[in-house]
Amino acid sequence: MYVTKADGRKEKFSFEKIVRTGLRAGVPRQEAERIAREVEAESYDGIRTREVLDMILRYFGERKTVYASKYDLKGAIMRLGPSGFPFEKLIAEMFEKLGYSTVTDVTISGRCVSHEVDVIIEKESRRYMVECKYRNFPGAYIGIHKALYVWARFLDLQAGNSLGRCGKLDAPYLVCNTKFSDDTIQYASCMGLKLKGWNYPQDNSIAYILTKNKIYPVTVLRTVNARTLQLLSGAKMMFCDDLSEEKLTEIGIPRRRSKDIMGEVAGILADNN
């Protein structure tokens, strides 16, 4: 049986992929396997990945709300922009959890022009520029023209450093919440451009780092509506671990709703079984 991806490509239905993602969301293996079997039985050849995801979230939600919340982390990231939360802040938080110091929205003078850099990260005397590319729809690829653009900016900043116009940068990062095209990966590997995508590289991807370090944006919460997200955005409360019942009531969320939200937050931030 095959599933149809958002970009039209087809791949084999993967029972184990559902189980693995369920385990990362804190679902006990027996439960994850049961849900995967139910989803497999309800699926059909050529089913779209969106339909599969909807089924998984429904089954997880019937068992426990936080299972569905954690499983839909990718969807939560895609809801950041429309909800008023900057993707660059998420990436800065991710690198900080990895031990880097970070600064966002920096303007740096190169040899030819000034450049607005999304994030500058530094660790162990090594300094990097980070270009963030955000997409709020599935199936999008970051093509090689973005990699060429980032590398050209890096070269101009290197030249600017040689003229004393800016600090030294050791390498550039291109970070996205979707996928990279094959030629982008090939070019990056050849030139020394560092890439981080949703599932790339496999053992150190955005999805892996966020889940391992419990970096969950508030858009992952299934107990909040658009109005609540607007209040959270206005108060610059972007992450689940930013929240407390007191903070929520201070920005105008009723106490009962605040308790419900914090109950979901506690489940999301709890250690996986």
Sine and cosine of phi, psi and omega as CSV:
sin_phi,cos_phi,sin_psi,cos_psi,sin_omega,cos_omega
0.00,0.00,0.69,-0.73,-0.02,-1.00
-0.91,-0.41,0.49,-0.87,0.13,-0.99
-0.92,-0.39,0.51,-0.86,0.01,-1.00
-0.98,-0.18,0.86,-0.50,-0.03,-1.00
-0.98,0.21,0.19,-0.98,-0.07,-1.00
-0.88,0.48,-0.48,0.88,-0.01,-1.00
-1.00,0.00,0.10,1.00,0.04,-1.00
1.00,-0.09,-0.26,0.97,0.03,-1.00
-0.95,0.32,0.39,-0.92,0.02,-1.00
-0.90,-0.44,0.57,-0.82,0.08,-1.00
-0.60,-0.80,0.36,-0.93,-0.03,-1.00
-0.91,0.41,0.62,-0.78,0.09,-1.00
-0.87,0.49,0.75,-0.67,-0.07,-1.00
-0.89,-0.46,0.96,-0.27,0.09,-1.00
-0.88,0.48,-0.70,0.72,-0.05,-1.00
-0.92,0.39,-0.53,0.85,0.01,-1.00
-0.89,0.45,-0.66,0.75,0.05,-1.00
-0.90,0.44,-0.68,0.73,-0.01,-1.00
-0.89,0.45,-0.74,0.68,-0.04,-1.00
-0.87,0.49,-0.70,0.71,-0.01,-1.00
-0.92,0.39,-0.58,0.81,0.07,-1.00
-0.89,0.46,-0.66,0.75,0.03,-1.00
-0.89,0.46,-0.65,0.76,0.03,-1.00
-0.90,0.43,-0.46,0.89,0.01,-1.00
-0.99,0.11,0.03,1.00,0.04,-1.00
1.00,-0.05,0.15,0.99,0.00,-1.00
-0.98,0.18,0.77,-0.64,0.08,-1.00
-0.85,0.53,0.56,-0.83,-0.10,-0.99
-0.81,0.58,-0.72,0.70,-0.04,-1.00
-0.86,0.52,-0.66,0.75,0.01,-1.00
-0.93,0.36,-0.67,0.74,0.00,-1.00
-0.89,0.46,-0.65,0.76,0.02,-1.00
-0.93,0.37,-0.60,0.80,0.02,-1.00
-0.90,0.43,-0.69,0.73,0.02,-1.00
-0.91,0.41,-0.66,0.75,0.02,-1.00
-0.87,0.49,-0.64,0.77,0.03,-1.00
-0.91,0.42,-0.64,0.77,0.01,-1.00
-0.91,0.41,-0.66,0.75,0.02,-1.00
-0.91,0.40,-0.67,0.74,0.01,-1.00
-0.88,0.47,-0.66,0.75,-0.01,-1.00
-0.92,0.40,-0.52,0.86,-0.06,-1.00
-1.00,0.03,-0.24,0.97,-0.05,-1.00
-0.99,0.13,0.19,-0.98,0.01,-1.00
-0.59,-0.80,0.31,-0.95,-0.04,-1.00
-0.89,0.45,0.80,-0.60,0.00,-1.00
1.00,-0.04,0.03,1.00,0.00,-1.00
-0.84,0.54,0.59,-0.80,-0.03,-1.00
-0.98,0.18,0.53,-0.85,-0.03,-1.00
-0.87,0.49,-0.50,0.86,0.02,-1.00
-0.90,0.45,-0.64,0.77,0.03,-1.00
-0.92,0.40,-0.64,0.77,0.03,-1.00
-0.89,0.46,-0.71,0.70,0.01,-1.00
-0.88,0.48,-0.69,0.73,0.01,-1.00
-0.86,0.51,-0.65,0.76,0.02,-1.00
-0.90,0.43,-0.72,0.69,-0.02,-1.00
-0.86,0.51,-0.73,0.68,-0.01,-1.00
-0.89,0.45,-0.59,0.81,0.02,-1.00
-0.91,0.41,-0.73,0.68,-0.01,-1.00
-0.91,0.42,-0.68,0.73,0.03,-1.00
-0.89,0.46,-0.68,0.73,-0.02,-1.00
-0.89,0.45,-0.53,0.85,0.04,-1.00
-0.92,0.38,-0.52,0.85,0.02,-1.00
-0.99,0.15,-0.76,0.65,-0.07,-1.00
-0.26,-0.97,0.79,-0.61,-0.08,-1.00
-0.83,0.55,-0.66,0.75,-0.08,-1.00
-0.92,0.39,-0.43,0.90,0.08,-1.00
-0.87,0.49,-0.74,0.67,-0.01,-1.00
-0.91,0.42,-0.62,0.78,-0.01,-1.00
-0.87,0.49,-0.76,0.65,-0.02,-1.00
-0.92,0.38,-0.63,0.78,-0.04,-1.00
-0.89,0.45,-0.55,0.84,-0.07,-1.00
-1.00,-0.04,0.52,0.86,-0.01,-1.00
-0.86,0.51,-0.65,0.76,0.01,-1.00
-0.88,0.47,-0.68,0.73,0.05,-1.00
-0.89,0.45,-0.60,0.80,0.02,-1.00
-0.89,0.46,-0.62,0.79,0.03,-1.00
-0.91,0.42,-0.64,0.77,0.00,-1.00
-0.93,0.36,-0.30,0.95,0.05,-1.00
-1.00,0.00,-0.03,1.00,-0.04,-1.00
-0.87,0.49,-0.83,0.56,-0.06,-1.00
-0.84,0.54,-0.82,0.58,0.02,-1.00
-0.86,0.51,-0.39,0.92,0.00,-1.00
-1.00,-0.03,-0.04,1.00,0.07,-1.00
1.00,-0.04,0.27,0.96,-0.01,-1.00
-0.96,-0.30,0.77,-0.64,-0.04,-1.00
-0.97,0.24,0.75,-0.66,0.04,-1.00
-0.88,0.48,-0.56,0.83,-0.02,-1.00
-0.87,0.50,-0.58,0.81,0.00,-1.00
-0.92,0.38,-0.61,0.79,0.06,-1.00
-0.88,0.48,-0.70,0.71,-0.02,-1.00
-0.92,0.39,-0.63,0.77,0.06,-1.00
-0.88,0.48,-0.68,0.73,0.04,-1.00
-0.88,0.47,-0.65,0.76,0.02,-1.00
-0.87,0.49,-0.73,0.68,-0.01,-1.00
-0.93,0.37,-0.56,0.83,0.05,-1.00
-0.89,0.46,-0.62,0.79,0.06,-1.00
-0.91,0.42,-0.39,0.92,0.03,-1.00
-1.00,0.00,0.12,0.99,0.09,-1.00
1.00,-0.09,0.15,0.99,0.00,-1.00
-1.00,-0.02,0.49,-0.87,0.27,-0.96
-1.00,0.02,0.57,-0.82,-0.11,-0.99
-0.70,-0.72,0.50,-0.87,0.15,-0.99
-0.68,-0.73,0.72,-0.69,-0.02,-1.00
-0.96,-0.27,0.40,-0.92,0.10,-1.00
0.79,0.61,0.91,0.40,-0.04,-1.00
-0.94,-0.33,0.68,-0.73,0.11,-0.99
-0.97,-0.24,0.83,-0.56,-0.08,-1.00
-0.81,-0.59,0.65,-0.76,0.00,-1.00
-1.00,0.05,0.83,-0.55,0.12,-0.99
-1.00,-0.08,-0.21,-0.98,0.03,-1.00
-0.93,0.36,-0.66,0.75,-0.11,-0.99
-0.98,-0.18,-0.70,0.71,-0.05,-1.00
-0.60,-0.80,0.18,-0.98,0.12,-0.99
-1.00,0.03,0.51,-0.86,-0.05,-1.00
-0.81,-0.59,0.71,-0.71,0.14,-0.99
-1.00,0.02,0.91,-0.41,-0.06,-1.00
-0.97,-0.23,0.75,-0.66,-0.07,-1.00
-0.89,0.46,-0.78,0.63,-0.01,-1.00
-0.59,-0.81,0.68,-0.73,0.19,-0.98
-0.94,-0.33,0.79,-0.61,0.00,-1.00
-0.86,-0.51,0.51,-0.86,-0.04,-1.00
-0.57,-0.82,0.66,-0.75,0.02,-1.00
-0.35,-0.94,0.75,-0.66,0.05,-1.00
0.79,0.61,0.72,0.69,0.07,-1.00
0.92,0.39,0.23,0.97,0.09,-1.00
-0.92,-0.39,0.69,-0.73,-0.15,-0.99
-0.81,-0.59,0.71,-0.71,-0.09,-1.00
-0.74,-0.67,0.53,-0.85,0.18,-0.98
-0.99,-0.11,0.61,-0.79,-0.03,-1.00
-0.83,-0.56,0.87,-0.49,0.09,-1.00
-0.98,-0.18,0.85,-0.53,-0.05,-1.00
-0.97,-0.23,0.78,-0.63,0.07,-1.00
-0.87,-0.49,0.90,-0.45,-0.11,-0.99
-0.94,-0.34,0.70,-0.71,0.09,-1.00
-0.79,-0.62,0.68,-0.73,0.00,-1.00
-0.94,-0.35,0.49,0.87,0.09,-1.00
-0.59,-0.81,0.56,-0.83,-0.06,-1.00
-0.96,0.26,0.34,-0.94,0.09,-1.00
1.00,0.08,-0.04,1.00,-0.03,-1.00
-0.98,0.20,0.59,-0.81,0.06,-1.00
-0.89,-0.46,0.54,-0.84,0.16,-0.99
-1.00,-0.06,0.91,-0.40,-0.08,-1.00
-1.00,0.08,0.10,-1.00,-0.11,-0.99
-0.91,0.42,-0.43,0.91,-0.01,-1.00
-0.88,0.47,-0.51,0.86,0.05,-1.00
-0.94,0.35,-0.63,0.77,0.03,-1.00
-0.91,0.42,-0.67,0.75,0.03,-1.00
-0.89,0.45,-0.64,0.77,0.01,-1.00
-0.89,0.46,-0.72,0.69,-0.01,-1.00
-0.91,0.42,-0.67,0.74,-0.02,-1.00
-0.91,0.41,-0.63,0.78,0.02,-1.00
-0.90,0.43,-0.64,0.77,0.04,-1.00
-0.90,0.43,-0.67,0.75,0.02,-1.00
-0.87,0.49,-0.68,0.73,0.01,-1.00
-0.89,0.45,-0.63,0.78,0.02,-1.00
-0.93,0.38,-0.59,0.81,0.04,-1.00
-0.95,0.32,-0.59,0.81,0.11,-0.99
-0.86,0.50,-0.70,0.72,0.03,-1.00
-0.91,0.42,-0.60,0.80,0.06,-1.00
-0.90,0.44,-0.60,0.80,0.05,-1.00
-0.90,0.43,-0.64,0.77,0.00,-1.00
-0.91,0.42,-0.37,0.93,0.04,-1.00
-0.99,-0.11,0.04,1.00,0.02,-1.00
0.98,0.18,0.31,0.95,-0.05,-1.00
-1.00,-0.02,-0.29,0.96,0.01,-1.00
-0.41,-0.91,0.23,-0.97,0.03,-1.00
-0.95,0.30,0.27,-0.96,-0.02,-1.00
-0.95,0.32,0.64,-0.77,0.13,-0.99
-0.87,-0.49,0.76,-0.65,-0.08,-1.00
-1.00,0.09,-0.50,0.87,0.00,-1.00
-0.17,-0.99,0.34,-0.94,0.08,-1.00
-0.98,-0.21,0.47,-0.88,0.15,-0.99
-0.92,-0.39,0.61,-0.79,0.22,-0.97
-0.88,-0.47,0.88,-0.47,-0.11,-0.99
-0.85,-0.52,0.71,-0.70,0.04,-1.00
-0.60,-0.80,0.31,-0.95,0.01,-1.00
-0.99,-0.14,0.24,0.97,0.05,-1.00
-0.79,-0.61,-0.76,-0.65,-0.08,-1.00
-0.85,-0.52,0.30,-0.95,0.11,-0.99
-0.96,-0.29,0.59,-0.81,0.11,-0.99
-0.93,0.36,0.34,-0.94,-0.03,-1.00
-0.87,0.49,-0.64,0.77,-0.02,-1.00
-0.95,0.31,-0.44,0.90,0.10,-0.99
-0.91,0.41,-0.69,0.72,0.02,-1.00
-0.90,0.43,-0.66,0.75,0.00,-1.00
-0.90,0.43,-0.70,0.71,0.00,-1.00
-0.90,0.43,-0.70,0.71,-0.02,-1.00
-0.88,0.48,-0.67,0.74,0.02,-1.00
-0.89,0.45,-0.62,0.79,-0.02,-1.00
-0.94,0.34,-0.66,0.75,-0.14,-0.99
-1.00,-0.03,-0.31,0.95,-0.06,-1.00
1.00,-0.05,0.30,0.95,0.08,-1.00
-0.99,0.16,0.81,-0.59,-0.04,-1.00
-1.00,0.08,0.70,-0.72,-0.02,-1.00
-0.87,-0.49,0.63,-0.77,0.21,-0.98
-0.66,-0.75,0.86,-0.50,0.05,-1.00
-0.85,-0.53,-0.09,-1.00,-0.06,-1.00
-0.85,0.53,-0.71,0.70,0.03,-1.00
-0.84,-0.55,0.45,0.90,-0.03,-1.00
-0.69,-0.72,0.70,-0.72,-0.22,0.98
-0.93,0.37,0.41,-0.91,-0.19,-0.98
-0.83,0.56,-0.64,0.76,-0.08,-1.00
-1.00,-0.06,0.07,1.00,-0.01,-1.00
-0.44,-0.90,0.65,0.76,-0.06,-1.00
-0.99,0.12,0.14,-0.99,0.08,-1.00
-0.86,0.50,-0.72,0.69,-0.01,-1.00
-0.85,0.52,-0.69,0.72,-0.01,-1.00
-0.90,0.44,-0.73,0.68,-0.07,-1.00
-0.92,0.40,-0.70,0.71,-0.02,-1.00
-0.88,0.48,-0.71,0.70,-0.03,-1.00
-0.92,0.39,-0.73,0.69,-0.04,-1.00
-0.87,0.49,-0.62,0.78,-0.07,-1.00
-0.99,-0.13,0.15,0.99,0.04,-1.00
0.82,0.57,0.70,0.71,0.06,-1.00
-1.00,-0.08,1.00,-0.03,-0.05,-1.00
-0.92,-0.40,0.90,-0.44,0.07,-1.00
-0.94,0.35,0.40,-0.92,-0.06,-1.00
-0.91,0.42,-0.30,0.95,0.05,-1.00
-0.93,0.38,-0.16,0.99,0.06,-1.00
-0.97,0.23,-0.33,0.94,-0.09,-1.00
-0.95,0.32,0.77,-0.63,-0.01,-1.00
-1.00,-0.05,-0.09,1.00,0.00,-1.00
-0.99,-0.11,0.09,1.00,0.00,-1.00
-0.93,-0.37,0.54,-0.84,0.04,-1.00
-0.96,-0.28,-0.03,-1.00,-0.07,-1.00
-0.88,0.47,-0.61,0.79,0.01,-1.00
-0.90,0.44,-0.67,0.74,0.01,-1.00
-0.91,0.41,-0.66,0.75,0.05,-1.00
-0.88,0.48,-0.59,0.81,0.04,-1.00
-0.90,0.44,-0.67,0.74,0.04,-1.00
-0.90,0.44,-0.67,0.74,0.00,-1.00
-0.91,0.42,-0.65,0.76,0.02,-1.00
-0.89,0.45,-0.70,0.71,0.01,-1.00
-0.88,0.48,-0.52,0.85,0.00,-1.00
-1.00,-0.02,0.06,1.00,-0.01,-1.00
0.84,0.54,0.62,0.79,0.10,-1.00
-0.98,-0.20,1.00,-0.07,-0.15,-0.99
-0.99,-0.13,-0.44,0.90,-0.13,-0.99
-0.90,-0.44,0.49,-0.87,-0.03,-1.00
-0.84,0.54,-0.60,0.80,-0.02,-1.00
-0.98,0.20,0.01,1.00,0.16,-0.99
-0.98,0.18,-0.31,0.95,-0.23,-0.97
-1.00,-0.01,0.48,-0.87,0.17,-0.99
-0.49,-0.87,0.34,-0.94,0.01,-1.00
-0.87,0.50,-0.63,0.78,0.00,-1.00
-0.90,0.44,-0.72,0.69,-0.01,-1.00
-0.89,0.46,-0.64,0.77,-0.02,-1.00
-0.91,0.42,-0.68,0.73,0.01,-1.00
-0.93,0.36,-0.53,0.85,0.02,-1.00
-0.89,0.45,-0.51,0.86,-0.02,-1.00
-1.00,-0.08,0.16,0.99,0.15,-0.99
0.97,-0.24,0.17,0.99,0.04,-1.00
-1.00,0.03,0.80,-0.60,-0.03,-1.00
-0.82,0.58,0.51,-0.86,-0.10,-1.00
-0.86,0.51,-0.66,0.75,0.00,-1.00
-0.89,0.46,-0.69,0.73,0.05,-1.00
-0.90,0.44,-0.63,0.77,0.02,-1.00
-0.87,0.50,-0.66,0.75,0.03,-1.00
-0.90,0.44,-0.67,0.74,0.02,-1.00
-0.89,0.47,-0.70,0.71,0.00,-1.00
-0.89,0.46,-0.71,0.71,-0.03,-1.00
-0.93,0.36,-0.44,0.90,0.11,-0.99
-0.91,0.42,-0.66,0.75,0.06,-1.00
-0.93,0.37,-0.65,0.76,0.02,-1.00
-0.85,0.52,-0.69,0.72,-0.01,-1.00
-0.86,0.50,-0.66,0.75,0.02,-1.00
-0.92,0.40,-0.64,0.77,-0.01,-1.00
-0.92,0.40,-0.65,0.76,-0.06,-1.00
-1.00,0.08,-0.10,1.00,0.02,-1.00
-0.92,0.38,0.47,-0.88,0.06,-1.00
-0.89,0.45,0.61,-0.79,0.06,-1.00
-0.90,0.44,0.55,-0.83,0.04,-1.00
-0.97,0.25,0.00,0.00,0.00,0.00
